[in-house]
Structure formats: structure tokens, C-alpha cells
């Protein structure tokens, strides 16, 4: 996992915003539905690189699957998952490398 607002995040965000219809680009605020989709795409493409601890219905470990991750990060039914990934990405963005390495040892 990477921190939010990394360089790839900022580049993709600029690209996605520029692809919105002009009237949405000129609006004073971004529509929440558009913001959710863009955030999900940013998380999928620039933040969530892998996962551990996911279990399927049978209780077996579920390996990382990019298509499943994209669906879960962009589907409104998985908003809590997206928000959890976003919150963690914001924490990572504010931690130093030494802090992350120290946390990983615990």
C-alpha cells in the first residue's frame, strides 16, 4: 500500500478530472458520485497494491485480485471498504519511512 496523494495519484487525478464533461469541470464543487468514482480509481491504480487476510465465504484466504479490488473500490456497495483504504492511505501519506518500518516490525 502507498500513501494517498503520491505523485502517481496526483497525475491520475489531474487526468481523470480533465476527462469530466466541461460543465462538471467548471462547477464550483465536484459531484459526490463523481468524487467517489475518481477516489476509487485513484485508490485502485495508485495506492492498493496487494492485500492479506481476505477470506472467501468458505473461510479460505483470498489472494489479491486486481479486478476484484477495482470493483470493491469503485462500487458504491463497498463504500466502507473504500473509505477504510482511503483512511489508511492518508495515514501512510503522513508517516515517514522510519515510522512505517517501525510499525511493520510490531
Backbone as XML, in Angstrom:
<?xml version="1.0"?>
<chain id="A" units="angstrom">
  <residue number="1" name="UNK">
    <atom name="N" x="0.845" y="-1.179" z="0.000"/>
    <atom name="CA" x="0.000" y="0.000" z="0.000"/>
    <atom name="C" x="0.883" y="1.233" z="0.000"/>
  </residue>
  <residue number="2" name="UNK">
    <atom name="N" x="0.425" y="2.244" z="-0.688"/>
    <atom name="CA" x="1.132" y="3.522" z="-0.745"/>
    <atom name="C" x="0.249" y="4.600" z="-0.132"/>
  </residue>
  <residue number="3" name="UNK">
    <atom name="N" x="0.865" y="5.696" z="0.208"/>
    <atom name="CA" x="0.131" y="6.813" z="0.770"/>
    <atom name="C" x="-0.693" y="7.553" z="-0.271"/>
  </residue>
  <residue number="4" name="UNK">
    <atom name="N" x="-1.771" y="8.155" z="0.182"/>
    <atom name="CA" x="-2.597" y="8.986" z="-0.694"/>
    <atom name="C" x="-1.792" y="10.189" z="-1.153"/>
  </residue>
  <residue number="5" name="UNK">
    <atom name="N" x="-2.188" y="10.745" z="-2.253"/>
    <atom name="CA" x="-1.607" y="11.968" z="-2.791"/>
    <atom name="C" x="-0.152" y="11.794" z="-3.224"/>
  </residue>
  <residue number="6" name="UNK">
    <atom name="N" x="0.234" y="10.549" z="-3.548"/>
    <atom name="CA" x="1.574" y="10.345" z="-4.091"/>
    <atom name="C" x="1.603" y="10.922" z="-5.511"/>
  </residue>
  <residue number="7" name="UNK">
    <atom name="N" x="2.769" y="10.956" z="-6.124"/>
    <atom name="CA" x="2.911" y="11.576" z="-7.443"/>
    <atom name="C" x="2.013" y="10.916" z="-8.485"/>
  </residue>
  <residue number="8" name="UNK">
    <atom name="N" x="1.938" y="9.585" z="-8.485"/>
    <atom name="CA" x="1.056" y="8.895" z="-9.435"/>
    <atom name="C" x="-0.400" y="9.273" z="-9.192"/>
  </residue>
  <residue number="9" name="UNK">
    <atom name="N" x="-0.782" y="9.396" z="-7.931"/>
    <atom name="CA" x="-2.137" y="9.808" z="-7.547"/>
    <atom name="C" x="-2.449" y="11.170" z="-8.160"/>
  </residue>
  <residue number="10" name="UNK">
    <atom name="N" x="-1.545" y="12.131" z="-7.956"/>
    <atom name="CA" x="-1.795" y="13.491" z="-8.440"/>
    <atom name="C" x="-1.883" y="13.539" z="-9.966"/>
  </residue>
  <residue number="11" name="UNK">
    <atom name="N" x="-1.034" y="12.774" z="-10.637"/>
    <atom name="CA" x="-1.081" y="12.743" z="-12.107"/>
    <atom name="C" x="-2.397" y="12.140" z="-12.604"/>
  </residue>
  <residue number="12" name="UNK">
    <atom name="N" x="-2.792" y="11.010" z="-12.038"/>
    <atom name="CA" x="-4.030" y="10.361" z="-12.460"/>
    <atom name="C" x="-5.232" y="11.226" z="-12.107"/>
  </residue>
  <residue number="13" name="UNK">
    <atom name="N" x="-5.222" y="11.858" z="-10.950"/>
    <atom name="CA" x="-6.322" y="12.730" z="-10.549"/>
    <atom name="C" x="-6.497" y="13.859" z="-11.560"/>
  </residue>
  <residue number="14" name="UNK">
    <atom name="N" x="-5.405" y="14.488" z="-11.965"/>
    <atom name="CA" x="-5.488" y="15.562" z="-12.962"/>
    <atom name="C" x="-6.076" y="15.043" z="-14.268"/>
  </residue>
  <residue number="15" name="UNK">
    <atom name="N" x="-5.649" y="13.850" z="-14.677"/>
    <atom name="CA" x="-6.143" y="13.258" z="-15.920"/>
    <atom name="C" x="-7.638" y="12.971" z="-15.821"/>
  </residue>
  <residue number="16" name="UNK">
    <atom name="N" x="-8.064" y="12.345" z="-14.717"/>
    <atom name="CA" x="-9.474" y="11.994" z="-14.558"/>
    <atom name="C" x="-10.360" y="13.236" z="-14.480"/>
  </residue>
  <residue number="17" name="UNK">
    <atom name="N" x="-9.899" y="14.252" z="-13.788"/>
    <atom name="CA" x="-10.681" y="15.486" z="-13.706"/>
    <atom name="C" x="-10.794" y="16.148" z="-15.076"/>
  </residue>
  <residue number="18" name="UNK">
    <atom name="N" x="-9.723" y="16.096" z="-15.860"/>
    <atom name="CA" x="-9.755" y="16.718" z="-17.189"/>
    <atom name="C" x="-10.674" y="15.966" z="-18.152"/>
  </residue>
  <residue number="19" name="UNK">
    <atom name="N" x="-10.980" y="14.705" z="-17.843"/>
    <atom name="CA" x="-11.853" y="13.908" z="-18.694"/>
    <atom name="C" x="-13.336" y="14.085" z="-18.364"/>
  </residue>
  <residue number="20" name="UNK">
    <atom name="N" x="-13.637" y="14.772" z="-17.274"/>
    <atom name="CA" x="-15.032" y="15.041" z="-16.941"/>
    <atom name="C" x="-15.622" y="16.001" z="-17.976"/>
  </residue>
  <residue number="21" name="UNK">
    <atom name="N" x="-16.937" y="15.949" z="-18.190"/>
    <atom name="CA" x="-17.563" y="16.931" z="-19.080"/>
    <atom name="C" x="-17.272" y="18.356" z="-18.599"/>
  </residue>
  <residue number="22" name="UNK">
    <atom name="N" x="-17.178" y="19.251" z="-19.537"/>
    <atom name="CA" x="-16.781" y="20.632" z="-19.235"/>
    <atom name="C" x="-17.639" y="21.275" z="-18.146"/>
  </residue>
  <residue number="23" name="UNK">
    <atom name="N" x="-18.953" y="21.043" z="-18.185"/>
    <atom name="CA" x="-19.826" y="21.671" z="-17.185"/>
    <atom name="C" x="-19.498" y="21.178" z="-15.773"/>
  </residue>
  <residue number="24" name="UNK">
    <atom name="N" x="-19.049" y="19.936" z="-15.649"/>
    <atom name="CA" x="-18.649" y="19.412" z="-14.340"/>
    <atom name="C" x="-17.299" y="19.989" z="-13.922"/>
  </residue>
  <residue number="25" name="UNK">
    <atom name="N" x="-16.421" y="20.214" z="-14.893"/>
    <atom name="CA" x="-15.123" y="20.811" z="-14.585"/>
    <atom name="C" x="-15.281" y="22.243" z="-14.085"/>
  </residue>
  <residue number="26" name="UNK">
    <atom name="N" x="-16.279" y="22.958" z="-14.607"/>
    <atom name="CA" x="-16.493" y="24.357" z="-14.243"/>
    <atom name="C" x="-17.365" y="24.535" z="-13.002"/>
  </residue>
  <residue number="27" name="UNK">
    <atom name="N" x="-17.973" y="23.459" z="-12.540"/>
    <atom name="CA" x="-18.833" y="23.541" z="-11.349"/>
    <atom name="C" x="-17.990" y="23.912" z="-10.136"/>
  </residue>
  <residue number="28" name="UNK">
    <atom name="N" x="-18.586" y="24.635" z="-9.188"/>
    <atom name="CA" x="-17.816" y="25.042" z="-8.001"/>
    <atom name="C" x="-17.355" y="23.870" z="-7.134"/>
  </residue>
  <residue number="29" name="UNK">
    <atom name="N" x="-18.105" y="22.766" z="-7.158"/>
    <atom name="CA" x="-17.712" y="21.575" z="-6.407"/>
    <atom name="C" x="-17.907" y="20.337" z="-7.277"/>
  </residue>
  <residue number="30" name="UNK">
    <atom name="N" x="-17.173" y="19.308" z="-6.953"/>
    <atom name="CA" x="-17.279" y="18.047" z="-7.673"/>
    <atom name="C" x="-18.486" y="17.271" z="-7.148"/>
  </residue>
  <residue number="31" name="UNK">
    <atom name="N" x="-19.275" y="16.727" z="-8.055"/>
    <atom name="CA" x="-20.427" y="15.921" z="-7.675"/>
    <atom name="C" x="-19.941" y="14.745" z="-6.822"/>
  </residue>
  <residue number="32" name="UNK">
    <atom name="N" x="-20.596" y="14.461" z="-5.696"/>
    <atom name="CA" x="-20.142" y="13.374" z="-4.822"/>
    <atom name="C" x="-20.040" y="12.019" z="-5.524"/>
  </residue>
  <residue number="33" name="UNK">
    <atom name="N" x="-20.942" y="11.726" z="-6.450"/>
    <atom name="CA" x="-20.865" y="10.448" z="-7.176"/>
    <atom name="C" x="-19.607" y="10.391" z="-8.034"/>
  </residue>
  <residue number="34" name="UNK">
    <atom name="N" x="-19.282" y="11.496" z="-8.696"/>
    <atom name="CA" x="-18.046" y="11.553" z="-9.487"/>
    <atom name="C" x="-16.828" y="11.451" z="-8.582"/>
  </residue>
  <residue number="35" name="UNK">
    <atom name="N" x="-16.898" y="12.125" z="-7.443"/>
    <atom name="CA" x="-15.786" y="12.083" z="-6.495"/>
    <atom name="C" x="-15.551" y="10.662" z="-5.990"/>
  </residue>
  <residue number="36" name="UNK">
    <atom name="N" x="-16.617" y="9.929" z="-5.710"/>
    <atom name="CA" x="-16.484" y="8.541" z="-5.253"/>
    <atom name="C" x="-15.819" y="7.666" z="-6.307"/>
  </residue>
  <residue number="37" name="UNK">
    <atom name="N" x="-16.251" y="7.816" z="-7.557"/>
    <atom name="CA" x="-15.667" y="7.019" z="-8.640"/>
    <atom name="C" x="-14.194" y="7.364" z="-8.822"/>
  </residue>
  <residue number="38" name="UNK">
    <atom name="N" x="-13.877" y="8.644" z="-8.840"/>
    <atom name="CA" x="-12.485" y="9.075" z="-9.024"/>
    <atom name="C" x="-11.628" y="8.589" z="-7.861"/>
  </residue>
  <residue number="39" name="UNK">
    <atom name="N" x="-12.128" y="8.726" z="-6.644"/>
    <atom name="CA" x="-11.373" y="8.261" z="-5.481"/>
    <atom name="C" x="-11.111" y="6.767" z="-5.569"/>
  </residue>
  <residue number="40" name="UNK">
    <atom name="N" x="-12.117" y="5.996" z="-5.953"/>
    <atom name="CA" x="-11.943" y="4.556" z="-6.112"/>
    <atom name="C" x="-10.889" y="4.224" z="-7.149"/>
  </residue>
  <residue number="41" name="UNK">
    <atom name="N" x="-10.913" y="4.934" z="-8.259"/>
    <atom name="CA" x="-9.928" y="4.692" z="-9.313"/>
    <atom name="C" x="-8.519" y="5.081" z="-8.850"/>
  </residue>
  <residue number="42" name="UNK">
    <atom name="N" x="-8.415" y="6.174" z="-8.113"/>
    <atom name="CA" x="-7.116" y="6.594" z="-7.583"/>
    <atom name="C" x="-6.573" y="5.550" z="-6.613"/>
  </residue>
  <residue number="43" name="UNK">
    <atom name="N" x="-7.431" y="5.071" z="-5.723"/>
    <atom name="CA" x="-7.002" y="4.058" z="-4.766"/>
    <atom name="C" x="-6.577" y="2.782" z="-5.476"/>
  </residue>
  <residue number="44" name="UNK">
    <atom name="N" x="-7.345" y="2.371" z="-6.468"/>
    <atom name="CA" x="-7.031" y="1.137" z="-7.173"/>
    <atom name="C" x="-5.728" y="1.238" z="-7.957"/>
  </residue>
  <residue number="45" name="UNK">
    <atom name="N" x="-5.535" y="2.347" z="-8.638"/>
    <atom name="CA" x="-4.397" y="2.467" z="-9.538"/>
    <atom name="C" x="-3.119" y="2.991" z="-8.903"/>
  </residue>
  <residue number="46" name="UNK">
    <atom name="N" x="-3.225" y="3.638" z="-7.741"/>
    <atom name="CA" x="-2.020" y="4.267" z="-7.182"/>
    <atom name="C" x="-1.744" y="3.948" z="-5.717"/>
  </residue>
  <residue number="47" name="UNK">
    <atom name="N" x="-2.658" y="3.251" z="-5.052"/>
    <atom name="CA" x="-2.490" y="3.030" z="-3.607"/>
    <atom name="C" x="-2.528" y="1.552" z="-3.227"/>
  </residue>
  <residue number="48" name="UNK">
    <atom name="N" x="-3.619" y="0.869" z="-3.497"/>
    <atom name="CA" x="-3.789" y="-0.517" z="-3.052"/>
    <atom name="C" x="-3.051" y="-1.456" z="-4.005"/>
  </residue>
  <residue number="49" name="UNK">
    <atom name="N" x="-1.935" y="-1.983" z="-3.555"/>
    <atom name="CA" x="-1.080" y="-2.820" z="-4.393"/>
    <atom name="C" x="-1.244" y="-4.307" z="-4.117"/>
  </residue>
  <residue number="50" name="UNK">
    <atom name="N" x="-1.776" y="-4.644" z="-2.956"/>
    <atom name="CA" x="-1.897" y="-6.044" z="-2.540"/>
    <atom name="C" x="-2.771" y="-6.082" z="-1.292"/>
  </residue>
  <residue number="51" name="UNK">
    <atom name="N" x="-3.137" y="-7.262" z="-0.884"/>
    <atom name="CA" x="-3.829" y="-7.409" z="0.396"/>
    <atom name="C" x="-3.517" y="-8.771" z="1.002"/>
  </residue>
  <residue number="52" name="UNK">
    <atom name="N" x="-3.694" y="-8.823" z="2.315"/>
    <atom name="CA" x="-3.564" y="-10.067" z="3.070"/>
    <atom name="C" x="-4.727" y="-10.132" z="4.043"/>
  </residue>
  <residue number="53" name="UNK">
    <atom name="N" x="-5.132" y="-11.345" z="4.342"/>
    <atom name="CA" x="-6.173" y="-11.518" z="5.351"/>
    <atom name="C" x="-7.588" y="-11.539" z="4.813"/>
  </residue>
  <residue number="54" name="UNK">
    <atom name="N" x="-7.762" y="-11.416" z="3.517"/>
    <atom name="CA" x="-9.106" y="-11.527" z="2.959"/>
    <atom name="C" x="-9.496" y="-12.992" z="2.922"/>
  </residue>
  <residue number="55" name="UNK">
    <atom name="N" x="-10.724" y="-13.273" z="3.328"/>
    <atom name="CA" x="-11.235" y="-14.647" z="3.349"/>
    <atom name="C" x="-12.452" y="-14.736" z="2.439"/>
  </residue>
  <residue number="56" name="UNK">
    <atom name="N" x="-12.580" y="-15.870" z="1.740"/>
    <atom name="CA" x="-13.774" y="-16.090" z="0.924"/>
    <atom name="C" x="-14.875" y="-16.662" z="1.814"/>
  </residue>
  <residue number="57" name="UNK">
    <atom name="N" x="-16.018" y="-16.971" z="1.229"/>
    <atom name="CA" x="-17.160" y="-17.471" z="2.009"/>
    <atom name="C" x="-16.853" y="-18.777" z="2.731"/>
  </residue>
  <residue number="58" name="UNK">
    <atom name="N" x="-15.909" y="-19.552" z="2.199"/>
    <atom name="CA" x="-15.531" y="-20.821" z="2.824"/>
    <atom name="C" x="-14.482" y="-20.627" z="3.918"/>
  </residue>
  <residue number="59" name="UNK">
    <atom name="N" x="-14.011" y="-19.386" z="4.105"/>
    <atom name="CA" x="-13.022" y="-19.107" z="5.140"/>
    <atom name="C" x="-11.588" y="-19.258" z="4.685"/>
  </residue>
  <residue number="60" name="UNK">
    <atom name="N" x="-11.380" y="-19.559" z="3.401"/>
    <atom name="CA" x="-10.019" y="-19.697" z="2.866"/>
    <atom name="C" x="-9.475" y="-18.326" z="2.490"/>
  </residue>
  <residue number="61" name="UNK">
    <atom name="N" x="-8.162" y="-18.169" z="2.595"/>
    <atom name="CA" x="-7.524" y="-16.911" z="2.213"/>
    <atom name="C" x="-7.768" y="-16.624" z="0.739"/>
  </residue>
  <residue number="62" name="UNK">
    <atom name="N" x="-8.078" y="-15.386" z="0.463"/>
    <atom name="CA" x="-8.361" y="-14.949" z="-0.908"/>
    <atom name="C" x="-7.163" y="-14.132" z="-1.396"/>
  </residue>
  <residue number="63" name="UNK">
    <atom name="N" x="-6.474" y="-14.597" z="-2.444"/>
    <atom name="CA" x="-5.325" y="-13.839" z="-2.948"/>
    <atom name="C" x="-5.778" y="-12.523" z="-3.578"/>
  </residue>
  <residue number="64" name="UNK">
    <atom name="N" x="-4.848" y="-11.580" z="-3.648"/>
    <atom name="CA" x="-5.141" y="-10.286" z="-4.271"/>
    <atom name="C" x="-5.581" y="-10.500" z="-5.715"/>
  </residue>
  <residue number="65" name="UNK">
    <atom name="N" x="-6.616" y="-9.819" z="-6.110"/>
    <atom name="CA" x="-7.135" y="-9.875" z="-7.471"/>
    <atom name="C" x="-7.423" y="-8.435" z="-7.889"/>
  </residue>
  <residue number="66" name="UNK">
    <atom name="N" x="-6.706" y="-7.944" z="-8.885"/>
    <atom name="CA" x="-6.838" y="-6.547" z="-9.300"/>
    <atom name="C" x="-8.256" y="-6.207" z="-9.735"/>
  </residue>
  <residue number="67" name="UNK">
    <atom name="N" x="-8.918" y="-7.115" z="-10.441"/>
    <atom name="CA" x="-10.291" y="-6.849" z="-10.890"/>
    <atom name="C" x="-11.249" y="-6.760" z="-9.702"/>
  </residue>
  <residue number="68" name="UNK">
    <atom name="N" x="-11.074" y="-7.646" z="-8.721"/>
    <atom name="CA" x="-11.924" y="-7.598" z="-7.526"/>
    <atom name="C" x="-11.654" y="-6.326" z="-6.737"/>
  </residue>
  <residue number="69" name="UNK">
    <atom name="N" x="-10.387" y="-5.946" z="-6.630"/>
    <atom name="CA" x="-10.037" y="-4.722" z="-5.910"/>
    <atom name="C" x="-10.670" y="-3.508" z="-6.581"/>
  </residue>
  <residue number="70" name="UNK">
    <atom name="N" x="-10.585" y="-3.459" z="-7.912"/>
    <atom name="CA" x="-11.187" y="-2.327" z="-8.628"/>
    <atom name="C" x="-12.693" y="-2.273" z="-8.389"/>
  </residue>
  <residue number="71" name="UNK">
    <atom name="N" x="-13.355" y="-3.412" z="-8.472"/>
    <atom name="CA" x="-14.801" y="-3.454" z="-8.245"/>
    <atom name="C" x="-15.133" y="-2.968" z="-6.831"/>
  </residue>
  <residue number="72" name="UNK">
    <atom name="N" x="-14.378" y="-3.437" z="-5.848"/>
    <atom name="CA" x="-14.665" y="-3.076" z="-4.458"/>
    <atom name="C" x="-14.356" y="-1.610" z="-4.165"/>
  </residue>
  <residue number="73" name="UNK">
    <atom name="N" x="-13.405" y="-1.039" z="-4.884"/>
    <atom name="CA" x="-13.049" y="0.352" z="-4.651"/>
    <atom name="C" x="-13.934" y="1.339" z="-5.414"/>
  </residue>
  <residue number="74" name="UNK">
    <atom name="N" x="-14.662" y="0.863" z="-6.413"/>
    <atom name="CA" x="-15.485" y="1.768" z="-7.213"/>
    <atom name="C" x="-16.986" y="1.510" z="-7.081"/>
  </residue>
  <residue number="75" name="UNK">
    <atom name="N" x="-17.373" y="0.382" z="-6.513"/>
    <atom name="CA" x="-18.790" y="0.044" z="-6.350"/>
    <atom name="C" x="-19.338" y="0.721" z="-5.089"/>
  </residue>
  <residue number="76" name="UNK">
    <atom name="N" x="-20.418" y="1.509" z="-5.221"/>
    <atom name="CA" x="-20.990" y="2.177" z="-4.042"/>
    <atom name="C" x="-21.379" y="1.220" z="-2.921"/>
  </residue>
  <residue number="77" name="UNK">
    <atom name="N" x="-21.643" y="-0.050" z="-3.236"/>
    <atom name="CA" x="-21.992" y="-1.022" z="-2.201"/>
    <atom name="C" x="-20.813" y="-1.355" z="-1.283"/>
  </residue>
  <residue number="78" name="UNK">
    <atom name="N" x="-19.617" y="-1.009" z="-1.704"/>
    <atom name="CA" x="-18.419" y="-1.280" z="-0.910"/>
    <atom name="C" x="-17.812" y="0.016" z="-0.369"/>
  </residue>
  <residue number="79" name="UNK">
    <atom name="N" x="-18.657" y="1.004" z="-0.116"/>
    <atom name="CA" x="-18.181" y="2.315" z="0.339"/>
    <atom name="C" x="-17.351" y="2.215" z="1.624"/>
  </residue>
  <residue number="80" name="UNK">
    <atom name="N" x="-17.739" y="1.369" z="2.540"/>
    <atom name="CA" x="-16.986" y="1.235" z="3.798"/>
    <atom name="C" x="-15.582" y="0.711" z="3.533"/>
  </residue>
  <residue number="81" name="UNK">
    <atom name="N" x="-15.446" y="-0.230" z="2.604"/>
    <atom name="CA" x="-14.125" y="-0.739" z="2.246"/>
    <atom name="C" x="-13.287" y="0.379" z="1.630"/>
  </residue>
  <residue number="82" name="UNK">
    <atom name="N" x="-13.870" y="1.101" z="0.655"/>
    <atom name="CA" x="-13.151" y="2.208" z="0.012"/>
    <atom name="C" x="-12.716" y="3.240" z="1.048"/>
  </residue>
  <residue number="83" name="UNK">
    <atom name="N" x="-13.600" y="3.590" z="1.951"/>
    <atom name="CA" x="-13.268" y="4.583" z="2.970"/>
    <atom name="C" x="-12.168" y="4.092" z="3.904"/>
  </residue>
  <residue number="84" name="UNK">
    <atom name="N" x="-12.155" y="2.804" z="4.199"/>
    <atom name="CA" x="-11.094" y="2.234" z="5.046"/>
    <atom name="C" x="-9.743" y="2.296" z="4.337"/>
  </residue>
  <residue number="85" name="UNK">
    <atom name="N" x="-9.734" y="1.946" z="3.052"/>
    <atom name="CA" x="-8.491" y="2.020" z="2.286"/>
    <atom name="C" x="-8.018" y="3.468" z="2.198"/>
  </residue>
  <residue number="86" name="UNK">
    <atom name="N" x="-8.947" y="4.386" z="1.963"/>
    <atom name="CA" x="-8.598" y="5.804" z="1.879"/>
    <atom name="C" x="-8.033" y="6.314" z="3.208"/>
  </residue>
  <residue number="87" name="UNK">
    <atom name="N" x="-8.664" y="5.949" z="4.311"/>
    <atom name="CA" x="-8.175" y="6.390" z="5.625"/>
    <atom name="C" x="-6.768" y="5.870" z="5.877"/>
  </residue>
  <residue number="88" name="UNK">
    <atom name="N" x="-6.520" y="4.624" z="5.534"/>
    <atom name="CA" x="-5.181" y="4.051" z="5.714"/>
    <atom name="C" x="-4.179" y="4.737" z="4.802"/>
  </residue>
  <residue number="89" name="UNK">
    <atom name="N" x="-4.570" y="5.021" z="3.567"/>
    <atom name="CA" x="-3.682" y="5.707" z="2.629"/>
    <atom name="C" x="-3.321" y="7.098" z="3.134"/>
  </residue>
  <residue number="90" name="UNK">
    <atom name="N" x="-4.261" y="7.764" z="3.775"/>
    <atom name="CA" x="-3.968" y="9.099" z="4.343"/>
    <atom name="C" x="-2.995" y="8.988" z="5.513"/>
  </residue>
  <residue number="91" name="UNK">
    <atom name="N" x="-3.147" y="7.949" z="6.317"/>
    <atom name="CA" x="-2.193" y="7.732" z="7.413"/>
    <atom name="C" x="-0.804" y="7.470" z="6.839"/>
  </residue>
  <residue number="92" name="UNK">
    <atom name="N" x="-0.717" y="6.594" z="5.844"/>
    <atom name="CA" x="0.567" y="6.295" z="5.212"/>
    <atom name="C" x="1.195" y="7.551" z="4.625"/>
  </residue>
  <residue number="93" name="UNK">
    <atom name="N" x="0.384" y="8.419" z="4.061"/>
    <atom name="CA" x="0.904" y="9.640" z="3.442"/>
    <atom name="C" x="1.552" y="10.555" z="4.466"/>
  </residue>
  <residue number="94" name="UNK">
    <atom name="N" x="1.101" y="10.459" z="5.711"/>
    <atom name="CA" x="1.623" y="11.333" z="6.758"/>
    <atom name="C" x="2.721" y="10.702" z="7.602"/>
  </residue>
  <residue number="95" name="UNK">
    <atom name="N" x="3.004" y="9.426" z="7.387"/>
    <atom name="CA" x="4.066" y="8.751" z="8.128"/>
    <atom name="C" x="5.384" y="8.855" z="7.380"/>
  </residue>
  <residue number="96" name="UNK">
    <atom name="N" x="6.450" y="8.857" z="8.118"/>
    <atom name="CA" x="7.763" y="8.798" z="7.499"/>
    <atom name="C" x="8.106" y="7.336" z="7.217"/>
  </residue>
  <residue number="97" name="UNK">
    <atom name="N" x="9.104" y="7.118" z="6.401"/>
    <atom name="CA" x="9.550" y="5.759" z="6.105"/>
    <atom name="C" x="9.968" y="5.049" z="7.382"/>
  </residue>
  <residue number="98" name="UNK">
    <atom name="N" x="10.674" y="5.740" z="8.261"/>
    <atom name="CA" x="11.127" y="5.124" z="9.518"/>
    <atom name="C" x="9.937" y="4.704" z="10.387"/>
  </residue>
  <residue number="99" name="UNK">
    <atom name="N" x="8.889" y="5.522" z="10.427"/>
    <atom name="CA" x="7.705" y="5.170" z="11.211"/>
    <atom name="C" x="7.031" y="3.920" z="10.631"/>
  </residue>
  <residue number="100" name="UNK">
    <atom name="N" x="6.922" y="3.838" z="9.305"/>
    <atom name="CA" x="6.310" y="2.666" z="8.675"/>
    <atom name="C" x="7.129" y="1.417" z="8.940"/>
  </residue>
  <residue number="101" name="UNK">
    <atom name="N" x="8.457" y="1.535" z="8.835"/>
    <atom name="CA" x="9.313" y="0.373" z="9.091"/>
    <atom name="C" x="9.209" y="-0.072" z="10.535"/>
  </residue>
  <residue number="102" name="UNK">
    <atom name="N" x="9.105" y="0.874" z="11.453"/>
    <atom name="CA" x="8.951" y="0.530" z="12.863"/>
    <atom name="C" x="7.629" y="-0.151" z="13.123"/>
  </residue>
  <residue number="103" name="UNK">
    <atom name="N" x="6.554" y="0.293" z="12.480"/>
    <atom name="CA" x="5.244" y="-0.331" z="12.639"/>
    <atom name="C" x="5.234" y="-1.738" z="12.073"/>
  </residue>
  <residue number="104" name="UNK">
    <atom name="N" x="5.936" y="-1.944" z="10.977"/>
    <atom name="CA" x="5.968" y="-3.263" z="10.331"/>
    <atom name="C" x="6.645" y="-4.287" z="11.222"/>
  </residue>
  <residue number="105" name="UNK">
    <atom name="N" x="7.570" y="-3.864" z="12.074"/>
    <atom name="CA" x="8.280" y="-4.793" z="12.948"/>
    <atom name="C" x="7.401" y="-5.266" z="14.091"/>
  </residue>
  <residue number="106" name="UNK">
    <atom name="N" x="6.355" y="-4.497" z="14.417"/>
    <atom name="CA" x="5.494" y="-4.870" z="15.550"/>
    <atom name="C" x="4.483" y="-5.878" z="15.207"/>
  </residue>
</chain>
